[in-house]
Amino acid sequence: MMDIKQLKYFIAIAEEKNITAAATRLHMSQPPLSMQLKQLEEELDVKLFERNGKKMELTDKGEILYQRALRLVNSVEEIKNEIQETEEGTKGVLAVGINTLSVSGFSDMLQSFHKKYPLVTLKVVQNDSFYLAEMVKSRAIEMAFVRLPLEHRGFVYQHLISEPFVFVNNKETDIMSLEEISNIPLIIPSTEGLGSYNIIHEAFSREKLHFKRIAECSDMHVLMEMVKGGMGATIVPTSVLDVYGDSNLYSAPIKDANLISSLGVIWLEHHYVSTPAKNFIELVKEKLS
């Protein structure tokens, strides 16, 4: 009979794509893990993996089971945490996502939280807001710090700060207009269809201007290195420059553009929010105020 432990084994194999690596992750030997997978496939009467040498890829039926198993296992862990954690939130797990544009002082916030709650295990994921929302929805993480706009429904969104975008280049620049920026090769700090890209695109569209997009990059460290190297300029929220800026980068305000980035935290609507998560949200609000 399929149980939670068996599903955890299956998830490990699906994510590691290799029996040996999955067994190492689960701190068990390979033969019993192979036997568990065989029993699961026999019970369901389906093939869950395609074997290609040592690499294992999910079949279409395996992918369905993986998505369902992930939700179920995370739900069970959520129930255990809800029942077992103390009301003070001194134990448990803080599973949080952070947008790739980052938050000024975020690592300091995590360190302050760890110092106050040393027994809470931290799980931190960085990705675009769209993908973080998907992770919250599947409960891979409990909450995420994201940038608007975000089209997902079913979330509670708590606004934290609004901040302007600035123009960033590798040489000193005075205040810039969108018209002036439209003539400069730009590296966009996001990918087409996502939040920051849309904000930048809409700002230029309002002025009936086109921008010269030469690249898109959601890794801010790589983006800033490209700007420093003279490949192009960029437009980012001011806090990104706080995190990734250095003496070889120069910023300038953007005149009359109404280019604003809104940062907030999301979690699933109508779902339990753990005490560690509540405590971390309060700490972040205090630090950003």
Protein Blocks (a to p, Z undefined) as FASTA:
>chain_A
ZZfklmmmmmmmmmnopaklmmmmnopafklmmmmmmmmmmmnopafbdcehjbccddfk
lmmmmmmmmmmmmmmmmmmmmmmpcfklpgccddddddfkopghklmmmmmmmmmmmmbc
cddddddfklmmmmmmnomafbdcdddddfbghiacddfbdcddddddfbdcddddfklm
mmpccddfbdehiaklmmmmmmmmmnopacddfbdcfbfklmmmmmmnopaccdddfklm
mmmgcfkbccdddehklpacdddddddehiacdfklmmmmmmmmmmmZZ
